[in-house]
Every structure is written in structure tokens, then in C-alpha cells.
Amino acid sequence: MQQQQAPCGSWRSPVNSRLIVTDAVSLDEIKLAGASLYYLERRPQEQGRCVIVKHDENKSADILPPPYSARSRVHEYGGGAYCVDNDTVFFVNDSDQAIYCVQQAQVRKITETAGDDFSLRFADLVFDRAHKRLIAVCEKHRQATSGEPTEPVNSLVSIDIDSGDITTLCQGYDFYASPRLDSQGRQLCWLCWNHPNMPWDGNELWLAAIDHHGKPVSPRQLAGYQSMSIDDENNISICQPQWSPDNRLYYISDHSGWWQLYRHEADSDLTAITRGDDELGLPQWVFAQSSYAFIDASRILAYRKTGDKNSLVILQAEAPHRQQTLTTPQDSFSSLAANTEQIAFIGASSELFPAVIQHRSLSALIAQDRPAADFHTVKTSASLAIAPGYLSRAQSLQFKNRHGQTVYANYYAPANADYRPADNERPPLIVICHGGPTGCASTVLDPRKQFWTSRGFALLDVNYSGSTGFGRDYRRRLNGQWGVLDVEDCCDAARYAVAQGLADNDRLIIRGSSAGGYTVLCALTFHPVFSAGASYYGISELETLATDTHKFESRYLDRLVGPWPEAKATYRQRSPLYHTEELDCPVIFFQGIDDRVVPKEQAEKMIEALDKKGIAVASRFFEGEQHGFRQAQTIMETLENELYFYAKIFNFNTDDGKPLTIKSGHQK
């Protein structure tokens, strides 16, 4: 079929918003219990309900009936919302943050979470069979009594599964994570850290014996280092401590400059299981991440990330620590789980949607007899079939920013089997700013990216300075430079794409969510590069973020910007809200009304300022949405509204945009 010429942006596409959300789900937190596999499935079609699913004997079944939803709100971002013991499942319920038990299809409430002046939240659940209890991270919220906000108190607690009684095990640090028991229930390890550190800056790994009463005794620090000074470069970040089947303690540390796997030895020494300029760890935004898992005492399933390349490997626990790279259809991996019967993970690629993948023939896997054939897809996050002619695949780019530093990005060219650009037309380019800012851009197949590329837009997903996956030095580049270096990198990325003939200089767009939304607003305000932008629950005023955000991120900006209030002038200087006189291009805002991380007032103030100035501005506020949109209708409408906005700004026609009011302003 011959392609017809049409302006980029106006192409008709089979990848529409309704198809994107019709059966799309998010997958997370795989756990194994013998031959059974469990995972979390977040369903936009059910208003974002998080369902625990059990897969056994090639059949899957929901463990949680409506209205239960397994989601923790500790640190607001949650994670570690359930654990499994044989056929019994314990979970944190979203609506009340209480812990429940599911056994033989019966749901039983274990804890009460609210008192006269306080409420409790739980995360990172671990079952202690020896003492018939759960061990968890607890976050206690108190009501303010004098008008002043009261910071929640975090601790490690035990919960009696019969009575629901809660006992404090460890407290005193600002934050706790990753409580892990050895297989005999005799040793407990955990992570902890204090303000102003984030867990990827610096933290500590502790170990204690468990006495016959279940109390931790003789606690001692094993690894990690955190300084209270934001200028101290000696911090060490630890993540994902785990006990092997033979009760040896492993953990990931960045003390070499890269997150690598280590084993703690009895003489307090450590053994490096992996080395090199790649990463096994992740920034701990959520609890219960898993980038390695034990097949048995001598073999470890792990993934290794080198730049944009990922590999799934089996590591030998003993010297010389040989590594076997597995051949898989996927090249992106998360939520690894393993035992002697099976391995499982969430896998994806630029052509495969994220899916729960299982492999039960370990001998064949290790021998690589039939490497791809024995990988079984338990559940895919989307069954939307995108024909090859409409599929845009990520192309890895490297460029030098204005400071001569290497920056990484993923480029997606327009792709539609039915259309081609007009003669000499370069496509409009959407630069994507990931969140965090301590995060990274992914190359996995994302139908929302294909929504844009199949309509004639090019995308450039930038791993700006401060992103993860490129080592500690790359991550630390952004210290003191947030709102400056990330913004410059995104502007330089757009200019690089134009110079390479990949984009139209007059139709450069920038979009991002949360911290990425802040990068968007800074770029539009302080740099004359882009012609339009979209901010999804983005930050416009740093002062408010420093003084009125949740505990986990309340000191995040100390390193990224400067200590508050000493650096107040810098906060104001880098807040787009106070410099709207410099912003001269259209912006669309999307905001959840119930957002606790970035309050809706930030968007409201920015919209009011732009409207008064006469700049084209549009917005949508969504009831029931928090930080990150979870409802199918919201996801659909934001895509359609954003497309309509660009169509009006850049004067092209579209059949798929959903009209909305664009206030005042001029159109380019």
C-alpha cells in the first residue's frame, strides 16, 4: 500500500487512547511460594485497584476480591504491600492502610490503623513463622495539635497475626526499609537513614540477633555510610539486602561508584560477587524492589544494566563468581524471583510490552538448550497488537552537553505504514523528561509513546544528568544543580536532534511528570528553545515543595538545590512561578486533585499567572487522582487533550483529540 503525504501530527493511527487502556495493567512485585507464583496487577479499568494474582498449574486467579486493593502509602509511594507464607497472603489495604490476611478465599482484618489522634501505615511486609507475626516498616501519622505540622514517625514493628498487637522493634532513625529475616528466624537485618539523605545518597545496613522473645538484640552496623553534611562525597548507598538459602547475607552497594552485589562474611569482611561499570541496584523510591534472587545457595539470578543495555544472568555465588548470560526475548528486567523450581521476572523490550515471565525448566535454561522456547508469558501488561509498520523502536543516542559531558537519550522516529511527511518536512519533536529526578528513561514498549509516534511525532526520552543506571558520578552531577543542569541537558538534547535532522526546530515540545514537570516548566521559562509544553503534576514553586511536602522528600532538595532556608534565594531563583514574565509559549497542565506529593495549588498558581499574561494555557484537574494517574478514563482524556492542544497550537487537524478550553493567548 502506497503511503500518502500528510503533515506530521495529523496522521490517523490505530493506536488510540481507548485501546491503550482497554486491557492495560501495571505489573509488579512477583513472589514465589513453592510452585506457586504471585504478582500485583494494577487495573486502571477498576479505578487503579491493585489485585494480588496467584498463578499455579497454568491457571491464574485473583486473590483479592473487590473492593480490596493491595497498596501501601508509606513514603506516599509505597511498595512491599504483601507477603506470602505457603497459601496464606498478608496485604496492606489501600483504603484504610490496615493489614489483612487472605486464607482459603476468606479475608480477615488483622490491624486497626487509626486512633483518636493518629493513623498507621505499613510496608515491606515479612512473615516470621517462628513467632507467628509479621515484621514491617510502620509510619505513624499524628494530628497536629498546635497548628504546626507534625512529621510522621517511622520504625520497624512486629504485628501478631492473631491479636493484631503491634510491638516496636527498632526506632530512632528517620527512615527504615528492607527488614529481612534469615530462614531460621534468628537474625534480622534492615536499612535505615536520616535526613537530609535519600536512600540512594547514603544509608546504613544493620544486623541483630533475634532472642527467644522475638526481640532484636546486639544490633550492629555492617555496611553503608551516611553523612549529615550535604557536601560529604563519602556517602555509600546500600539496597536490597537478602539472605541466601544457606543464611548468608547479600546486599547491593555503590561504594565502588556502581551498585554492585556483595556478600557479608562472618569476619565482617565482604566479598564482591560482581564488579564493573554497570549497575544492579535501583533508587529506592518504593519498597521491595528485587534485581536479584536466589535459585539456590550457589546460584543467583540477577540483571545487570550497562547504559541502555540490560542482561539477565546467573551468577555463581562462590569464587571465581562466573557469570552466565541468558538468552531471552526480553532485554529489560525487574521484580526478579527464583527458587529451585522456577524463575520469574517482569520482562519487556522495545517490541514487547512488560509481562510476567516464568521459566520452570531450570536445567534446560542453564544448558541453554531451548533458551527462548521455555519462557512462558503468565500475564502481559497490554494485549494491544501494534503492527510492525506502526511501531517505533528506541534508538540510543549519546551527545555532549554544553559542558562537554556525555548525556544519554532514546530517540523514537515517527512510524505509520499509511503516511509519510510532506516534502522536506521534519517532524515535531516531543522531549520527554522522566520523573525523580533520580530516575531513568526506559526503552520498553509503551503504547503511550506509540500513540505519538504513530501520529507523526518524534520523541526524545532524555536521561539527563542525575539519572540512574550510569553510575554514582552521573547520578551526583545534579547535586546543587536541579533546575539548571537537567534543563540544559534537555535543551541541548533538542538542539542535537535538530542538528542531526531528526526534528523541526520550530515545533519542539517538552513534556514531563512530577519532577520531570518541573524540568519542563524551567525549560519553557528560562530557555527559548521549545514552542509548547505539557506538565503532568509538575512542580512550579520549590519553596512550597521544601516546606509543604511529605516526610520522605521533605529534605530531598537539600542536595538537589541547597539547604532550606539558607538557600532561599536559590529556591526562588529556580521557581518558574516567580519568573512567568520570561515564559512566552503555550503550556497545558494535568493535575490530580488529591495529590499529596505536589499539591494542586502549584498548578493553579501557574495557570493563573500565565492566563493573566495572555499566554495560551489549558488545564485539567481530576477528582480521585493522586500523584500519578491510575484511572483509565483519566489516562485516555489526558492523551486526547494533549493532542488537541498541540493541534491548535501548531495548526494541524486531528480526529483523535478531545477538545478543551484553551485560555487567552496567541497561537504559534
C-alpha positions, -999 to 999 in steps of 0.1 A, spaced: 0 0 0 13 34 -10 19 59 18 1 92 15 16 125 24 2 144 53 15 169 79 32 152 109 8 152 138 -23 147 117 -17 111 108 -46 87 116 -34 59 138 -48 26 150 -31 32 184 -59 52 200 -64 61 237 -93 37 242 -73 7 230 -44 17 252 -64 15 284 -89 -12 274 -70 -41 289 -38 -23 300 -25 -31 335 7 -24 355 26 -54 369 48 -55 399 61 -74 430 65 -110 419 68 -135 447 72 -173 447 59 -198 472 70 -233 461 54 -240 427 30 -210 430 37 -176 415 21 -144 429 22 -109 414 5 -75 417 -18 -62 389 -29 -26 389 -60 -21 368 -70 13 355 -103 -1 345 -111 -7 382 -100 28 393 -64 17 398 -73 -12 421 -42 -33 429 -50 -70 428 -29 -99 440 -30 -127 414 -19 -163 420 -7 -184 391 -5 -221 397 -7 -251 373 -10 -228 343 -41 -211 358 -43 -176 373 -68 -164 398 -74 -132 417 -66 -135 454 -83 -102 464 -120 -97 458 -133 -61 453 -131 -37 469 -98 -47 485 -67 -32 469 -31 -41 479 -13 -8 481 9 8 508 12 45 513 44 46 534 66 73 520 35 80 498 50 58 470 45 25 489 57 -9 477 61 -41 497 23 -42 501 20 -80 505 39 -112 515 31 -149 512 35 -178 536 26 -211 519 -11 -204 508 -16 -175 532 -14 -140 519 -10 -109 541 -15 -75 525 -19 -37 532 -53 -25 520 -53 8 502 -84 25 516 -76 21 553 -39 10 553 -48 -18 576 -31 -53 573 -54 -81 562 -50 -119 558 -64 -140 529 -67 -177 536 -89 -201 518 -106 -173 500 -116 -156 533 -104 -121 541 -97 -112 577 -86 -79 592 -55 -81 614 -47 -45 625 -66 -14 634 -48 17 620 -65 47 634 -67 62 669 -81 94 683 -51 114 671 -30 91 649 -31 68 620 -7 40 609 7 29 576 26 -3 569 50 -15 541 77 -41 533 59 -70 550 79 -100 561 64 -132 577 81 -146 608 69 -182 611 88 -188 643 69 -161 662 36 -161 642 40 -125 633 47 -100 606 76 -76 606 71 -44 587 80 -8 583 55 14 602 48 50 596 28 68 623 10 100 614 -2 122 642 -27 150 640 -13 185 645 -23 199 679 -9 234 677 -14 243 641 21 232 632 26 202 610 39 171 628 63 148 610 54 111 609 75 87 629 89 57 611 100 25 628 103 -13 624 74 -32 641 61 -67 646 24 -75 642 9 -105 659 -12 -122 632 -38 -134 657 -43 -105 680 -31 -77 658 -9 -63 686 19 -41 674 53 -40 690 81 -16 682 114 -34 673 136 -5 661 132 32 662 152 64 663 162 68 627 141 90 604 135 61 579 136 23 578 134 -2 550 141 -38 540 136 -58 572 148 -93 563 148 -124 584 171 -154 578 154 -187 571 156 -198 608 142 -165 621 173 -160 642 188 -129 625 172 -97 613 188 -71 590 174 -38 579 183 -5 563 180 29 579 189 65 572 183 101 584 175 135 569 188 151 547 198 118 529 177 99 505 183 62 504 203 64 472 225 92 488 237 73 519 222 49 544 232 21 568 228 -17 569 222 -31 604 221 -67 618 207 -80 650 202 -114 666 166 -124 675 162 -137 710 136 -163 721 111 -135 728 114 -122 693 133 -91 703 163 -78 683 194 -79 704 231 -68 700 224 -46 669 254 -35 649 261 -17 617 275 -38 589 278 -15 559 269 18 543 277 54 554 256 85 557 268 119 564 246 147 577 266 171 555 253 175 520 288 183 508 302 150 520 311 128 490 319 97 511 283 85 514 276 49 505 242 37 494 230 1 503 199 -15 488 181 -49 486 197 -69 515 187 -106 512 195 -138 530 206 -168 508 192 -202 514 222 -211 535 217 -179 556 245 -157 543 237 -120 539 240 -104 505 234 -67 496 239 -42 468 263 -13 475 276 17 454 309 21 474 328 13 441 309 40 423 284 15 408 257 -5 425 273 -40 427 264 -72 446 284 -81 478 282 -108 505 289 -101 541 313 -126 557 314 -138 593 347 -119 599 330 -86 590 348 -87 556 329 -86 524 331 -105 491 324 -88 458 301 -110 437 300 -86 407 324 -59 395 324 -34 367 309 -3 352 273 -15 353 245 -14 379 224 -40 397 207 -15 420 179 9 417 170 41 435 147 31 464 116 51 456 94 21 466 99 -8 489 105 -44 479 124 -39 447 142 -71 435 170 -71 410 185 -104 421 171 -136 436 185 -169 448 179 -201 428 198 -219 455 227 -213 478 252 -214 449 233 -197 421 219 -162 418 195 -148 392 203 -111 385 201 -84 359 229 -61 350 224 -27 334 251 -10 313 238 23 299 207 14 279 216 -23 277 203 -49 301 211 -86 305 197 -114 326 224 -135 342 230 -164 365 259 -156 389 279 -182 408 280 -173 445 315 -188 450 348 -177 435 356 -171 407 319 -159 405 314 -169 369 285 -153 351 262 -169 325 242 -146 303 208 -160 295 193 -157 260 158 -141 264 133 -124 241 133 -95 266 161 -70 273 146 -52 303 140 -68 336 126 -61 371 110 -79 401 132 -110 399 121 -141 418 136 -175 419 138 -209 438 149 -244 429 116 -250 410 114 -219 388 125 -184 380 102 -154 372 106 -118 364 88 -89 347 104 -86 312 100 -63 283 118 -49 252 113 -22 226 89 -47 208 74 -65 238 51 -50 265 61 -56 301 49 -91 311 52 -116 339 76 -143 326 81 -177 341 106 -204 334 102 -238 350 129 -259 332 160 -247 351 183 -274 337 174 -265 301 177 -228 309 212 -233 323 222 -256 295 207 -231 270 192 -260 251 160 -241 242 166 -207 256 136 -188 243 111 -216 240 107 -224 277 99 -188 287 62 -187 295 42 -155 295 20 -156 325 5 -121 320 12 -93 297 5 -57 306 -12 -50 273 -26 -72 245 -28 -43 221 -14 -55 189 7 -29 171 15 -39 136 52 -36 127 45 -7 103 32 14 132 59 5 157 87 29 165 117 13 182 140 32 205 174 43 191 201 50 217 218 84 213 248 100 231 257 136 228 278 162 246 261 189 266 273 225 267 297 215 295 313 187 274 297 160 295 282 129 279 244 126 281 222 97 270 188 97 253 164 74 234 150 86 201 118 74 186 112 83 149 76 87 136 62 54 123 30 49 104 26 24 75 -1 47 59 16 81 60 48 99 53 58 135 60 53 163 35 83 170 12 112 184 32 92 182 65 110 174 97 87 160 124 77 179 155 97 166 185 85 158 220 113 158 245 103 137 275 117 144 310 114 114 333 105 119 369 125 117 401 147 134 391 165 104 404 150 80 378 157 69 343 142 67 308 131 32 297 132 17 262 104 -8 268 74 -8 245 50 18 258 17 22 240 15 59 251 48 66 233 34 48 202 3 70 204 25 99 195 50 84 170 22 67 150 7 102 145 39 117 131 56 130 162 92 121 171 101 115 207 134 121 226 134 105 261 164 121 279 185 105 306 197 139 318 225 144 343 213 129 376 196 99 360 203 64 373 219 35 356 251 53 346 270 51 379 271 73 410 291 101 395 265 106 368 238 105 395 256 131 416 260 155 387 227 170 396 236 178 433 231 215 437 221 218 400 185 207 398 166 231 377 198 240 359 218 210 345 188 188 339 171 216 320 202 224 300 206 187 291 170 186 277 175 218 258 208 205 244 192 172 235 165 190 215 192 211 197 212 180 190 182 163 174 176 194 152 212 194 141 211 158 132 180 164 110 157 145 134 133 173 143 117 206 132 133 235 151 100 254 151 80 226 166 99 215 197 77 203 226 87 193 261 66 172 284 72 155 318 56 145 350 63 153 387 100 163 389 100 160 351 72 185 350 95 209 369 122 204 343 95 212 317 84 244 333 120 255 339 129 249 303 99 268 290 106 297 314 143 301 312 153 289 278 139 300 244 141 265 228 106 250 230 74 261 214 49 243 237 49 221 268 29 197 289 33 195 327 18 165 345 15 172 382 47 192 378 65 215 404 64 252 397 74 266 432 103 250 450 97 269 483 64 252 488 79 218 479 106 224 506 81 234 533 49 216 525 56 181 512 56 147 527 83 134 550 102 111 526 110 140 502 110 169 527 148 172 526 154 159 491 161 194 478 189 200 503 212 182 480 195 190 447 191 227 453 205 237 487 196 236 524 164 253 534 161 282 544 197 291 539 194 288 501 160 305 499 172 329 472 182 299 450 148 283 455 131 314 444 155 319 415 147 284 402 110 285 407 92 291 374 62 306 392 82 337 401 95 343 366 64 340 344 74 372 326 101 351 309 77 324 297 63 331 263 49 298 249 17 277 254 15 252 283 -11 225 292 -13 213 328 -27 180 342 -32 176 379 -47 152 404 -68 169 430 -58 145 458 -21 148 450 -2 149 483 33 150 468 28 180 445 -3 199 457 -28 212 431 -22 247 442 11 247 424 -6 242 391 -34 266 399 -9 294 406 10 288 374 -22 287 353 -34 320 368 -1 337 362 0 326 325 -36 335 319 -30 370 332 -1 373 309 -21 363 279 -3 331 271 -22 302 257 -28 278 286 -51 248 292 -56 226 322 -74 195 335 -79 187 372 -90 151 381 -110 140 411 -98 109 428 -63 111 413 -32 114 433 5 116 423 5 95 391 -27 89 372 -42 54 377 -77 56 363 -84 45 327 -107 75 319 -80 99 331 -53 83 310 -75 84 280 -85 120 284 -51 134 291 -37 119 258 -66 132 238 -65 166 254 -28 169 249 -31 160 212 -59 185 207 -38 212 224 -8 206 201 -31 205 171 -44 240 179 -10 254 187 7 241 156 -23 243 133 -29 208 121 -60 187 120 -67 156 141 -97 133 146 -84 119 179 -80 150 200 -105 157 228 -115 194 228 -109 215 258 -108 252 266 -76 270 258 -75 303 277 -64 336 261 -31 338 244 -18 336 209 -11 305 188 21 299 170 
